[in-house]
Amino acid sequence: MKTLEIFSGAGGLAKGLELSGFKHAAFVEFNKHACDSLAENFDPKRVFFGDIKDFDLDSLEQIDLVAGGPPCQPFSLGGKHQANQDSRDMFPYAIKAIERLAPKAFVFENVKGLLRQSFSDYFEYIILRLSYPDFAVIKNANWEHHLYELRNINDSNQTQKKYDVTYKLINAADYGVPQTRERVVIVGIRSDIGIPWAFPATTHSEDRLLWDMYITWEYWERHQIKKSLRPALDGFLKEKITRLYDRYGMFEPESLPWKTIRDALFDAPDPQSNHGIIDHIFRDGARTYPGHTGSDFDWPSKTIKAGGHGVPGGENMIRFNDGSVRYFTTFEAKRIQTFPDDFVIKGAWGEAMRQIGNAVPVLLAEKIGTELANKILQYEFQGLFNQHSQQRNSA
């Protein structure tokens, strides 16, 4: 099963898809440092450094999956909120790839801001364009006119390709990523495949983490944390614990607990020690102030952000239980995004954090990729079975 990765970034989505059984035909990425990272971790001959507008889609054969993260700045809660009016909106080029390659499926990831009410019409337009990728735009018509036509599409004017498109706002923490990261994931399955899609069931929960922390104390015992070193329960948490008792009684939540920073870094050495890990370098200067508090060590990390204008919540810092803070090292940030330890991120700390912050968590990508791989293999197996049956009947 072959994939085309567009807007590849450092390759978080690509690595997860690789782990779920896909092979990459090509990567398209505009940022030089990200391309350097891709070349270190995948086949460098398949990395195209440049604008997607200049990439020859016709050079590819039989792409089963198109995947990527179209630039999210037009929709980011921290951006200028220009959506389709922003020159960085790359969704039209994602749609073009679907139109030209007709893959069996596609998966795209974007920021939560894509679902903002003010973007609702344009988001509907994106979903309909992905559903009918070769329903051509009338020359000189604006997107609003095209949206009107797409809303009224029917069998008489429907074009050849159609995709069943589903989207969901996903919190990566619910899938075992040690980070509360909410992102919109859009999946399309080519309609002729006829196999329904459902997002993987969540596996982890905040309820179970709180249960293990404050009802059974299993979390602290597992990490061998003395009572005197555990964070105090504030009023808000006490109220949550009371609700847990009311909700579950004697029966623990069935899910696994959210993963915390401590869980992710349990075996990581102190960055100031003599450890020999090339990207685990202490960076001085971290400090807190109102609204810039860092990520609590015994909780999933805040969303690691690329931070074109800085990271306003201190998301790239660890906050320990004694109130001290320090920056994540590149190695630690990779762990938070569930990259393998040996995955190489090229560039200095700020550039590396930008790439990591833009990435899809590898574990989440692997879980979605596994579901997609199963759907594609099911379709291919059914095709081979039907072909064998026809040959046998004609013999």
C-alpha positions as CSV (number, residue, x, y, z in Angstrom):
1,M,0.0,0.0,0.0
2,K,1.6,3.2,-1.2
3,T,1.1,6.7,0.2
4,L,1.8,10.3,-1.0
5,E,2.6,12.6,1.9
6,I,1.9,16.2,1.2
7,F,2.7,19.0,3.6
8,S,4.8,16.3,5.3
9,G,6.5,18.4,8.0
10,A,9.0,16.3,10.0
11,G,7.1,13.1,9.4
12,G,4.9,12.3,12.4
13,L,2.0,11.3,10.3
14,A,4.3,9.5,7.9
15,K,6.0,7.5,10.6
16,G,2.7,6.4,12.1
17,L,1.5,5.3,8.7
18,E,4.7,3.4,8.1
19,L,4.3,1.6,11.4
20,S,0.8,0.6,10.3
21,G,2.0,-1.0,7.1
22,F,2.1,1.8,4.4
23,K,5.1,2.5,2.1
24,H,5.8,6.0,1.1
25,A,6.0,6.9,-2.6
26,A,6.9,10.5,-2.1
27,F,7.0,13.4,0.5
28,V,6.3,17.0,-0.5
29,E,7.5,19.6,1.9
30,F,8.3,23.3,1.6
31,N,10.5,23.8,4.7
32,K,14.1,23.0,4.3
33,H,14.7,21.9,7.9
34,A,11.7,19.6,7.8
35,C,13.0,18.1,4.5
36,D,16.3,17.5,6.2
37,S,14.5,15.6,9.0
38,L,12.5,13.6,6.4
39,A,15.7,12.7,4.6
40,E,17.3,11.4,7.8
41,N,14.4,9.2,8.7
42,F,13.0,8.0,5.4
43,D,14.3,7.4,1.8
44,P,15.9,10.8,0.9
45,K,15.3,10.0,-2.8
46,R,11.5,10.3,-2.2
47,V,11.7,13.8,-0.5
48,F,10.6,16.7,-2.7
49,F,11.8,20.0,-1.3
50,G,9.7,22.7,-2.8
51,D,6.2,24.1,-3.4
52,I,3.4,21.6,-3.9
53,K,2.4,23.7,-7.0
54,D,5.6,22.5,-8.6
55,F,5.3,18.8,-7.7
56,D,4.5,16.5,-10.7
57,L,1.6,14.4,-9.5
58,D,1.6,12.5,-12.8
59,S,5.0,11.0,-11.9
60,L,3.3,8.7,-9.3
61,E,1.7,5.4,-10.0
62,Q,-1.1,3.7,-8.0
63,I,-1.2,5.7,-4.8
64,D,-3.5,4.1,-2.2
65,L,-3.5,6.8,0.3
66,V,-2.9,10.6,0.3
67,A,-2.1,12.0,3.7
68,G,-0.8,15.2,5.2
69,G,-1.4,18.3,7.2
70,P,-2.4,21.3,5.0
71,P,-0.9,24.4,6.6
72,C,-3.1,25.4,9.6
73,Q,-2.3,29.1,10.1
74,P,-5.4,30.3,8.2
75,F,-7.6,28.5,10.8
76,S,-5.4,28.6,14.0
77,L,-6.9,30.1,17.1
78,G,-3.6,32.0,17.4
79,G,-3.5,33.2,13.8
80,K,-5.2,35.9,11.8
81,H,-8.3,33.8,11.1
82,Q,-8.4,34.5,7.4
83,A,-9.2,31.0,6.2
84,N,-9.8,30.9,2.4
85,Q,-8.5,34.5,2.1
86,D,-5.1,33.5,3.5
87,S,-2.5,32.6,0.8
88,R,-1.3,29.9,3.1
89,D,-4.6,27.9,2.7
90,M,-3.4,24.8,0.9
91,F,-6.6,22.7,1.0
92,P,-7.2,23.4,-2.8
93,Y,-3.9,21.6,-3.5
94,A,-4.8,18.7,-1.2
95,I,-8.1,18.4,-3.2
96,K,-6.1,18.6,-6.5
97,A,-4.0,15.6,-5.4
98,I,-7.2,13.6,-4.7
99,E,-8.6,14.6,-8.1
100,R,-5.5,13.6,-10.0
101,L,-4.5,10.4,-8.2
102,A,-7.9,8.9,-7.2
103,P,-6.5,7.2,-4.1
104,K,-8.5,4.6,-2.2
105,A,-8.5,6.8,0.8
106,F,-7.1,10.0,2.3
107,V,-6.4,11.4,5.7
108,F,-5.8,15.1,6.6
109,E,-5.2,16.7,10.0
110,N,-5.7,20.3,11.0
111,V,-6.2,22.5,14.0
112,K,-9.4,22.8,16.1
113,G,-10.0,26.3,14.8
114,L,-11.1,24.8,11.5
115,L,-14.4,24.1,13.2
116,R,-14.9,27.7,14.3
117,Q,-18.4,29.0,13.5
118,S,-17.1,31.8,11.4
119,F,-15.5,29.3,9.1
120,S,-18.5,26.9,8.9
121,D,-19.3,27.6,5.2
122,Y,-15.8,27.3,4.1
123,F,-15.3,24.1,6.1
124,E,-18.5,22.7,4.5
125,Y,-16.9,23.7,1.1
126,I,-13.7,21.8,2.0
127,I,-15.7,18.6,2.9
128,L,-17.8,18.8,-0.3
129,R,-14.8,19.4,-2.5
130,L,-13.1,16.4,-1.0
131,S,-16.3,14.4,-1.5
132,Y,-16.5,15.4,-5.2
133,P,-12.9,16.2,-6.1
134,D,-13.4,16.5,-9.9
135,F,-16.6,18.5,-9.8
136,A,-15.0,21.4,-11.6
137,V,-15.1,25.0,-10.6
138,I,-16.7,27.2,-13.2
139,K,-14.1,29.6,-14.6
140,N,-13.9,32.9,-12.7
141,A,-16.5,31.7,-10.1
142,N,-15.8,32.3,-6.5
143,W,-15.9,29.5,-3.8
144,E,-19.3,30.6,-2.5
145,H,-20.8,30.0,-5.9
146,H,-19.1,26.6,-6.2
147,L,-20.4,25.7,-2.7
148,Y,-23.9,26.5,-3.9
149,E,-23.4,24.1,-6.8
150,L,-21.9,21.4,-4.6
151,R,-24.8,21.6,-2.1
152,N,-27.2,20.9,-5.0
153,I,-25.2,18.2,-6.6
154,N,-27.2,15.1,-7.7
155,D,-26.8,12.0,-9.8
156,S,-27.3,13.8,-13.1
157,N,-24.4,16.2,-12.6
158,Q,-22.2,14.1,-10.3
159,T,-18.8,13.4,-11.7
160,Q,-16.9,10.1,-11.7
161,K,-15.0,10.2,-8.4
162,K,-16.8,10.4,-5.1
163,Y,-15.5,9.9,-1.5
164,D,-17.4,9.2,1.7
165,V,-15.8,11.8,4.0
166,T,-15.9,11.8,7.8
167,Y,-14.3,14.2,10.2
168,K,-13.8,14.2,14.0
169,L,-12.3,16.5,16.6
170,I,-9.8,14.2,18.4
171,N,-7.9,14.6,21.6
172,A,-4.7,12.7,21.3
173,A,-4.6,12.0,25.0
174,D,-7.7,9.7,24.5
175,Y,-5.5,7.5,22.4
176,G,-2.5,7.2,24.8
177,V,-0.5,10.2,23.7
178,P,0.9,12.1,26.8
179,Q,-0.5,15.4,25.6
180,T,-3.9,17.1,25.5
181,R,-3.9,17.9,21.8
182,E,-7.1,18.5,20.0
183,R,-7.0,18.3,16.2
184,V,-9.5,17.8,13.4
185,V,-8.9,14.6,11.4
186,I,-10.6,14.2,8.1
187,V,-10.8,10.8,6.5
188,G,-12.2,9.9,3.1
189,I,-12.8,6.5,1.6
190,R,-13.5,6.2,-2.1
191,S,-17.2,5.4,-2.5
192,D,-16.8,2.4,-4.9
193,I,-14.9,0.6,-2.2
194,G,-18.1,0.3,-0.3
195,I,-16.5,-0.2,3.1
196,P,-17.8,2.0,6.0
197,W,-15.3,4.0,8.0
198,A,-15.3,4.6,11.8
199,F,-12.6,6.3,13.8
200,P,-10.7,4.0,16.2
201,A,-12.4,3.8,19.6
202,T,-10.7,5.8,22.3
203,T,-8.6,3.8,24.8
204,H,-7.5,6.3,27.5
205,S,-9.4,8.7,29.8
206,E,-8.9,11.5,32.3
207,D,-11.4,9.7,34.6
208,R,-9.1,6.7,34.9
209,L,-6.0,8.8,35.5
210,L,-7.8,10.6,38.4
211,W,-9.0,7.3,39.7
212,D,-5.5,5.9,39.7
213,M,-4.1,9.0,41.3
214,Y,-6.6,9.8,44.0
215,I,-8.8,6.7,44.6
216,T,-6.5,3.7,44.3
217,W,-3.2,5.8,44.5
218,E,-1.8,3.3,42.0
219,Y,-0.2,6.0,39.8
220,W,2.0,7.3,42.6
221,E,2.9,3.9,43.9
222,R,3.9,2.8,40.4
223,H,6.2,5.8,40.2
224,Q,7.4,5.3,43.8
225,I,6.4,8.9,44.7
226,K,6.2,9.6,48.5
227,K,3.0,11.2,49.8
228,S,5.0,14.3,50.8
229,L,6.0,14.8,47.2
230,R,2.6,14.4,45.6
231,P,0.7,17.6,44.5
232,A,-2.0,18.8,46.9
233,L,-5.6,18.4,45.9
234,D,-7.2,21.8,45.2
235,G,-11.0,22.4,45.4
236,F,-11.5,21.9,41.7
237,L,-9.8,18.4,41.8
238,K,-11.7,17.4,45.0
239,E,-15.0,18.2,43.2
240,K,-13.9,16.0,40.3
241,I,-13.0,13.1,42.6
242,T,-16.4,13.3,44.3
243,R,-18.1,13.1,40.9
244,L,-15.9,10.0,40.1
245,Y,-17.3,8.3,43.2
246,D,-20.8,9.2,42.2
247,R,-20.3,8.0,38.6
248,Y,-18.4,4.8,39.1
249,G,-19.1,3.7,42.7
250,M,-17.0,0.6,43.4
251,F,-16.2,-0.1,39.7
252,E,-13.2,1.5,38.2
253,P,-13.3,3.2,34.7
254,E,-12.8,0.6,32.0
255,S,-10.4,2.7,30.0
256,L,-6.6,3.1,30.5
257,P,-5.4,6.3,32.3
258,W,-4.3,9.3,30.3
259,K,-0.5,9.2,30.0
260,T,1.4,11.9,31.8
261,I,4.7,13.6,31.2
262,R,6.1,11.6,34.1
263,D,4.9,8.4,32.3
264,A,6.5,9.5,29.1
265,L,9.9,10.5,30.6
266,F,10.1,7.9,33.3
267,D,13.5,6.6,32.1
268,A,14.9,9.8,30.6
269,P,18.1,11.0,32.4
270,D,18.5,14.5,33.8
271,P,19.4,16.7,30.8
272,Q,22.2,18.2,32.8
273,S,23.8,14.8,33.5
274,N,26.4,13.1,31.4
275,H,24.0,10.9,29.3
276,G,25.3,11.0,25.8
277,I,21.8,11.6,24.1
278,I,22.6,14.1,21.4
279,D,19.2,15.9,21.4
280,H,18.6,15.9,25.2
281,I,20.3,19.2,25.9
282,F,19.4,21.4,28.8
283,R,18.2,24.9,27.8
284,D,18.2,27.6,30.4
285,G,16.0,30.7,30.8
286,A,12.5,29.2,31.4
287,R,10.3,31.2,33.7
288,T,6.7,31.6,34.6
289,Y,4.3,34.5,34.7
290,P,0.5,34.8,34.5
291,G,-0.8,32.7,31.6
292,H,2.6,31.2,31.0
293,T,2.8,28.4,33.5
294,G,4.2,25.4,31.6
295,S,2.9,21.8,31.6
296,D,2.4,19.9,34.9
297,F,4.8,17.0,35.3
298,D,2.0,14.7,36.6
299,W,-0.5,15.5,33.8
300,P,-0.5,15.1,30.0
301,S,1.5,17.9,28.4
302,K,-0.3,21.0,27.1
303,T,-0.4,21.0,23.3
304,I,3.2,21.4,22.1
305,K,3.0,24.3,19.6
306,A,5.1,25.5,16.7
307,G,4.7,29.0,18.0
308,G,5.4,31.4,15.2
309,H,4.9,34.3,17.7
310,G,6.1,32.5,20.8
311,V,4.2,30.0,22.9
312,P,1.8,32.1,25.1
313,G,0.9,29.3,27.6
314,G,4.4,28.1,28.2
315,E,3.5,24.9,26.5
316,N,7.2,24.0,25.8
317,M,8.1,24.0,29.5
318,I,7.8,21.3,32.2
319,R,6.4,22.5,35.5
320,F,7.5,20.3,38.4
321,N,5.6,19.8,41.7
322,D,7.9,22.1,43.6
323,G,7.0,25.0,41.2
324,S,10.3,25.0,39.2
325,V,10.2,25.0,35.4
326,R,12.5,24.2,32.6
327,Y,12.2,23.8,28.8
328,F,11.5,20.5,27.2
329,T,14.6,19.2,25.4
330,T,14.1,18.1,21.8
331,F,14.4,14.5,23.0
332,E,11.6,15.0,25.6
333,A,9.3,16.8,23.1
334,K,9.7,13.8,20.7
335,R,8.6,11.5,23.5
336,I,5.5,13.8,24.2
337,Q,4.7,13.5,20.5
338,T,5.4,9.7,20.6
339,F,8.2,9.8,18.1
340,P,10.7,6.9,18.4
341,D,13.8,8.0,20.4
342,D,16.0,7.5,17.4
343,F,13.9,9.7,15.1
344,V,16.1,12.6,14.0
345,I,14.8,16.2,14.1
346,K,17.2,18.5,12.2
347,G,17.8,22.1,13.3
348,A,18.5,24.0,16.4
349,W,16.1,23.8,19.4
350,G,13.6,26.4,18.3
351,E,13.4,24.9,14.8
352,A,13.2,21.4,16.1
353,M,10.4,22.4,18.5
354,R,8.6,24.1,15.5
355,Q,8.7,20.8,13.6
356,I,7.7,18.7,16.6
357,G,4.8,21.1,17.4
358,N,3.5,20.9,13.8
359,A,3.6,17.1,13.8
360,V,0.8,14.6,14.2
361,P,1.6,12.4,17.2
362,V,3.1,9.1,15.8
363,L,0.9,6.9,18.0
364,L,-2.3,8.6,16.9
365,A,-1.2,8.3,13.3
366,E,-0.4,4.7,13.7
367,K,-3.9,3.9,15.2
368,I,-5.7,5.7,12.4
369,G,-3.3,4.2,9.8
370,T,-4.0,0.7,11.1
371,E,-7.8,1.2,10.6
372,L,-7.2,2.6,7.1
373,A,-4.8,-0.2,6.2
374,N,-7.4,-2.8,7.3
375,K,-10.1,-1.1,5.1
376,I,-7.9,-1.1,2.0
377,L,-6.7,-4.7,2.5
378,Q,-10.3,-5.8,3.0
379,Y,-11.2,-4.2,-0.3
380,E,-8.2,-5.7,-2.1
381,F,-8.9,-9.1,-0.7
382,Q,-12.6,-8.9,-1.7
383,G,-11.4,-8.0,-5.2
384,L,-9.1,-10.9,-5.5
385,F,-11.8,-13.2,-4.1
386,N,-14.3,-12.0,-6.7
387,Q,-11.7,-12.3,-9.5
388,H,-10.9,-15.9,-8.4
389,S,-14.6,-16.7,-8.3
390,Q,-15.2,-15.4,-11.8
391,Q,-12.3,-17.4,-13.2
392,R,-13.5,-20.5,-11.5
393,N,-17.1,-20.1,-12.8
394,S,-15.9,-19.5,-16.4
395,A,-13.6,-22.5,-16.4
